[in-house]
């Protein structure tokens, strides 16, 4: 049993930002110099570029297994915030002339709320569902909020502050039956709960 050192701060925000695992750091730094492949994975045909490209392909397969997806479905971004922005704004801008309604909740991550706020400034209508006393968004709420002009529902799988779990499987059945796209923010759940992209029928997962 180790004693708590009073001269060191106690870090309790691992759900938001976690120090990089030393094993991952060791593996990644190999691709920053001549040891493995610092070359461009997109258009370098020398050994360093091929090595980097092979590493990315392996990573795509690993992430696909984690999510129950196909490697070809993986789109790399710098992190969850960029992924969320790409999903929400990408869908909205692509369908702007046909549909203009988005459904989310009042307790989503700031990346979702900021994206939706920007959409409202551009003429989109956003419905913010209010969680129940247990901090959950129920499938029935989602069903009642849908309209003929609804293009996207965006909800987190696990809330990053209260830990409530959203029934994304049943919500996806509702959205799919209405022809509405479903985006799941799984940043807080993917390493802790089973997540099968094909089973929950989510159209987009961050």
C-alpha positions, -999 to +999 in steps of 0.1 A: +000+000+000+015+033-010+010+066+009-005+097-008+022+122-012+009+156+000+033+175-024+017+160-055-017+170-068-043+142-071-056+140-107-092+128-109-102+138-144-093+106-163-127+104-178-119+136-198-082+134-204-059+105-196-021+106-196-008+085-225+000+049-217+039+045-218+035+015-240+015+035-266+040+063-264+069+039-271+051+024-301+041+058-316+075+074-313+090+047-336+071+064-364+086+098-358+122+090-369+140+064-390+133+035-367+100+026-385+083+050-409+081+088-406+071+091-443+038+101-457+014+072-456-007+087-484+018+093-512+053+082-502+064+050-520+097+046-503+101+021-473+093+048-447+061+057-463+051+021-468+059+013-432+037+042-420+009+031-443+010-005-430+008+008-395-023+028-402-039-002-419-032-023-388-047+004-366-078+005-388-083-032-383-078-029-345-103+000-342-128-019-364-126-049-342-132-027-311-163-012-327-177-042-345-172-023-378-153-028-410-118-012-415-131+007-446-156+024-423-130+040-401-123+077-407-093+092-388-096+125-371-075+143-345-099+134-317-135+131-305-142+169-309-132+169-346-151+136-351-183+151-336-181+183-356-175+163-388-205+140-381-230+167-371-221+195-394-214+171-423-248+156-421-265+190-416-248+207-445-254+178-468-291+178-462-297+215-456-320+220-485-342+190-477-343+188-439-333+212-411-341+196-377-316+180-353-324+162-321-299+161-292-300+164-254-293+192-229-265+171-213-244+163-243-206+171-245-197+206-253-185+196-287-220+185-296-237+215-280-214+239-297-219+223-331-257+224-326-255+260-315-237+269-347-263+252-367-291+272-350-272+304-360-274+291-396-311+285-396-313+249-384-339+239-357-324+220-328-345+201-301-327+196-268-342+167-249-342+169-211-330+138-192-351+121-166-343+121-128-317+093-135-299+114-161-311+093-190-326+101-223-353+076-230-362+061-264-398+074-260-385+109-258-366+105-290-396+090-308-419+120-298-393+145-309-390+133-345-406+153-373-407+148-411-379+174-414-356+157-388-323+147-404-302+137-374-303+125-338-271+129-319-267+114-284-239+102-262-236+065-252-224+073-217-226+107-201-191+120-192-203+137-160-230+116-144-223+082-160-258+075-173-260+050-201-282+058-231-302+029-247-286+035-281-298+001-295-335+009-291-331+045-301-314+033-333-344+012-341-366+042-339-344+065-360-339+038-386-377+032-389-382+069-396-353+073-420-334+096-396-296+093-392-283+085-358-249+098-344-235+083-312-208+100-292-191+069-278-159+086-265-167+077-229-179+042-235-158+025-261-131+013-237-156+004-210-187-011-225-193-035-255-201-015-286-211-032-318-217-007-346-237-031-367-259-043-338-269-008-327-273+004-363-257+037-356-249+056-388-221+076-373-200+069-342-174+093-327 
